[in-house]
Amino acid sequence: MVLYRRATVEDRPSVVALWQKVFKDEPPVVERFLDVFVGEGNQYLAQREGRTLAILSAVPCAQGSLRGSYFYALATEPAFRGQGIMAALMSYAEGACREQGAAFSCLIPASASLFSYYEKHGYATMKMRIVQKELERVGREPRLRLLCLEPESFVRLRETFFRGETISFSKPRMEMVLEGVREAGGRLAVSEEAYAVYLEKQGRLLVPEIAAKSDASASGFLSALGQELGKEHGVLILPLQSTLFAAEGAAQKLAQYKWLVPGCEKTSLYLRFGLDELFEKDYENPELFRSS
């Protein structure tokens, strides 16, 4: 019989061992994830006769006034896959999160093939648009500030431009998220009417998040950023529901979510940065850098 429950301090060694086995992270790295990003009481596991068969992290998050749980590092012992253990663990964790006030759960599948798996278990798919832009000069360009990507300024900008429509984490958790973005070369550009997270890749400008007051504001902002960095072409990654350049771009799958409480449903959820490898996939994907 498989037992599903919240992990305790005594379970830490088996959790770290399975995490390392599946994701190849070294134990000190896993320990930091568990202490800082996951947090006490947010780890769940499945066991049989004392052996840990599957693990799941349910990280507290929020969208506006709605509380949620970000499911991260879902892992099953290879010998026990395909037996419904992870599906049952997810159901157990969803129930526990709902009892603690979570209105939704969300996640970023580790591979494209997993989208269909989570869809079978009630998860809807958030999509993004990949928009190719020539960074042409467009009249008067705004003055930009190019900044290091830090949680305080980034969260303030998101609140100003997205008005509670982004899924957010606590400051310590957001710092861990942004560490990976910075390590990839990500920086922050800001003007009075727009902001963007950007990096330079393969001689072009990749913008995994941008918000602006209008298309005109975004065009001027991107033109100025291109001039500043010496780039003539940009690749923008926008939420499907974004009104910026609404008629442009091809839709791709981004993340997934599930409503846990009837009556709380919103039409738009936006999870752009989680602690995952999606950012790396973005800038390593050669399709993003094809000629437009």
C-alpha positions in Angstrom: 0.0 0.0 0.0 1.3 3.5 -0.9 1.1 6.2 1.7 0.8 9.8 0.6 1.7 12.5 3.1 3.5 15.8 3.9 7.3 15.2 4.3 8.9 15.8 7.7 12.5 16.7 8.7 13.2 12.9 9.1 12.3 12.5 5.4 14.9 14.9 4.2 17.6 12.3 3.3 15.3 10.3 1.1 13.9 13.4 -0.5 17.4 14.7 -1.4 18.4 11.3 -2.7 15.5 10.9 -5.0 15.8 14.6 -6.2 19.5 14.0 -7.0 18.8 10.7 -8.7 16.2 12.2 -11.0 17.4 15.8 -11.6 21.2 15.3 -11.1 21.6 18.2 -8.7 24.2 17.9 -6.0 23.0 17.5 -2.4 24.0 21.0 -1.3 22.1 22.5 -4.2 19.0 20.4 -3.4 19.3 21.4 0.3 19.2 25.1 -0.6 16.2 24.6 -2.9 14.4 22.9 -0.1 15.3 25.5 2.5 14.9 28.7 0.6 12.6 28.0 -2.4 10.3 25.2 -1.2 10.2 26.0 2.5 9.2 23.9 5.5 5.9 22.0 5.3 5.6 22.3 1.5 7.2 19.0 0.4 5.0 15.9 -0.2 5.9 12.3 -0.8 4.6 8.9 -1.6 6.1 5.9 0.4 5.7 2.2 0.5 7.1 0.3 3.4 9.3 3.2 4.3 10.7 3.7 0.8 10.2 7.1 -0.9 8.7 6.5 -4.3 7.8 10.0 -5.4 8.2 13.6 -4.3 6.5 16.9 -5.1 7.2 20.5 -3.9 4.2 22.7 -3.5 5.7 26.2 -3.3 3.4 29.0 -2.1 2.7 31.7 -4.7 0.0 34.2 -5.5 -1.8 36.0 -8.2 -3.2 39.3 -6.9 -5.3 38.4 -3.9 -5.5 34.7 -4.8 -3.2 32.3 -3.1 -1.8 29.4 -5.1 0.8 26.6 -5.1 3.6 26.2 -7.7 4.3 22.5 -8.2 8.0 22.0 -8.7 10.5 19.1 -8.9 8.0 16.3 -9.3 10.0 13.1 -9.4 9.2 9.4 -9.3 11.6 6.5 -8.8 12.2 5.1 -12.4 11.2 1.6 -11.4 7.8 2.8 -10.2 6.8 5.1 -13.0 3.6 4.4 -15.0 1.8 3.1 -11.9 -0.3 6.2 -11.1 1.8 7.1 -8.1 2.6 10.6 -9.2 -1.0 11.3 -10.2 -2.2 10.2 -6.8 0.5 12.3 -5.1 -0.6 15.4 -7.1 -4.2 14.8 -6.1 -3.2 14.5 -2.4 -1.0 17.7 -2.6 -3.8 19.6 -4.4 -6.2 18.7 -1.6 -3.8 19.7 1.1 -3.0 23.0 -0.7 -6.8 23.7 -1.1 -7.3 23.2 2.6 -4.6 25.8 3.3 -6.3 28.4 1.1 -4.8 27.8 -2.3 -7.2 28.6 -5.1 -5.0 27.2 -7.9 -2.0 25.1 -8.6 0.5 25.7 -11.5 3.6 24.2 -12.9 6.0 24.3 -15.8 6.4 20.9 -17.5 10.0 19.7 -17.7 9.5 18.7 -21.3 7.0 19.3 -24.1 5.8 15.7 -23.9 4.5 16.3 -20.3 1.9 18.8 -21.3 -0.5 16.1 -22.3 0.2 14.2 -19.1 -0.9 17.1 -16.9 -3.8 17.9 -19.2 -5.2 14.4 -18.4 -5.1 15.4 -14.8 -7.1 18.6 -15.2 -4.4 21.2 -16.0 -5.1 23.9 -18.6 -2.3 25.2 -20.7 -1.0 28.8 -20.7 0.5 29.9 -23.9 3.0 32.5 -25.1 3.6 34.2 -28.4 7.0 34.3 -30.1 7.2 37.7 -31.9 10.1 38.5 -34.3 10.7 42.3 -34.4 13.1 44.4 -36.6 14.4 47.1 -34.2 13.9 50.1 -36.5 14.3 53.6 -35.4 10.8 55.1 -34.7 10.9 58.8 -34.1 11.7 60.0 -30.6 13.1 57.2 -28.5 12.8 57.1 -24.7 15.7 57.4 -22.3 16.5 53.9 -20.9 18.0 52.7 -17.6 19.9 49.4 -17.9 19.9 47.7 -14.5 20.8 44.5 -12.7 17.8 42.3 -12.3 16.9 42.5 -8.6 13.7 41.3 -6.9 12.6 44.7 -5.5 12.6 46.7 -8.7 11.4 43.7 -10.8 8.4 43.0 -8.6 7.5 46.8 -8.5 7.5 47.0 -12.3 5.4 43.9 -12.6 2.8 45.2 -10.2 2.7 48.5 -12.1 2.4 47.1 -15.6 0.6 43.8 -15.1 -1.6 44.9 -12.2 -1.7 41.6 -10.3 -2.0 39.4 -13.4 1.4 37.7 -12.8 2.0 34.7 -10.5 4.4 35.9 -7.9 6.6 34.5 -5.2 8.0 35.8 -1.9 11.1 37.9 -2.1 13.6 35.1 -1.0 12.0 32.8 -3.6 12.0 35.4 -6.3 15.7 36.0 -5.6 16.4 32.4 -6.4 14.4 32.6 -9.5 16.2 35.6 -10.8 19.6 34.1 -9.9 19.2 31.8 -12.8 18.1 34.5 -15.2 21.1 36.7 -14.2 23.5 33.8 -14.7 22.1 33.4 -18.2 22.9 37.0 -18.9 19.5 38.5 -18.2 19.3 42.2 -17.3 16.5 44.8 -16.9 15.8 47.8 -19.1 13.4 50.4 -17.9 11.8 53.6 -19.3 8.8 55.6 -18.1 6.4 53.7 -20.3 7.9 50.2 -20.5 10.3 47.6 -19.1 11.9 44.4 -20.3 14.0 41.5 -19.1 16.5 41.0 -21.9 19.7 39.2 -22.9 21.9 39.1 -25.9 22.2 35.8 -27.8 23.6 34.9 -31.2 24.0 38.5 -32.1 20.3 39.3 -31.5 18.2 40.6 -28.6 16.0 38.1 -26.7 13.3 39.6 -24.6 11.6 36.9 -22.4 9.4 39.5 -20.7 8.2 42.9 -21.8 5.4 45.2 -20.7 4.5 48.6 -22.1 1.6 51.1 -22.1 1.0 50.7 -25.8 2.4 49.2 -29.0 4.0 52.7 -29.8 5.6 52.7 -26.4 7.0 49.2 -26.8 8.3 50.0 -30.3 10.1 53.1 -29.2 11.5 51.3 -26.2 12.8 48.4 -28.3 14.2 50.7 -30.8 16.1 52.5 -28.0 17.3 49.2 -26.5 18.5 48.0 -29.9 20.4 51.2 -30.4 22.0 50.9 -27.0 23.1 47.3 -27.5 23.9 47.6 -31.2 21.1 45.1 -32.2 18.8 45.2 -35.2 16.6 42.2 -34.5 14.7 41.1 -31.4 12.7 38.1 -30.3 9.9 38.8 -27.9 8.2 36.3 -25.7 4.7 37.5 -24.7 1.8 36.0 -22.8 -0.9 34.9 -25.3 -3.3 37.4 -23.6 -0.9 40.4 -23.9 -2.3 43.2 -26.0 1.2 44.2 -27.2 1.6 43.4 -31.0 -1.6 41.3 -30.6 -1.8 40.3 -34.3 1.8 39.1 -34.4 3.6 35.9 -33.4 3.2 32.2 -33.2 1.7 30.6 -30.1 3.7 28.0 -28.1 2.9 26.2 -24.8 4.4 27.9 -21.7 3.0 26.5 -18.4 -0.1 24.9 -16.9 -2.6 25.6 -14.1 -5.5 24.0 -12.4 -8.3 25.7 -10.4 -8.7 24.1 -7.0 -11.7 26.1 -5.7 -14.8 26.5 -7.8 -15.8 30.1 -8.3 -12.3 31.5 -8.2 -11.5 31.0 -11.9 -9.9 33.8 -13.9 -9.5 33.8 -17.6 -5.8 34.7 -17.5 -2.9 33.4 -15.5 0.6 34.3 -16.3 3.6 32.4 -15.0 6.7 33.5 -16.9 9.6 32.9 -14.5 9.6 29.9 -12.2 12.6 28.0 -10.8 13.0 25.8 -13.9 14.9 25.5 -17.2 12.4 27.2 -19.4 14.5 30.3 -19.7 17.5 28.2 -20.8 15.2 26.4 -23.4 14.1 29.8 -24.7 17.5 31.1 -25.6 18.9 27.8 -26.7 16.0 27.2 -29.1 17.3 27.9 -32.6 13.7 28.5 -33.8 13.7 31.7 -31.9 16.6 33.0 -33.9 15.6 32.1 -37.4 15.3 35.0 -39.9 11.9 36.6 -39.7 
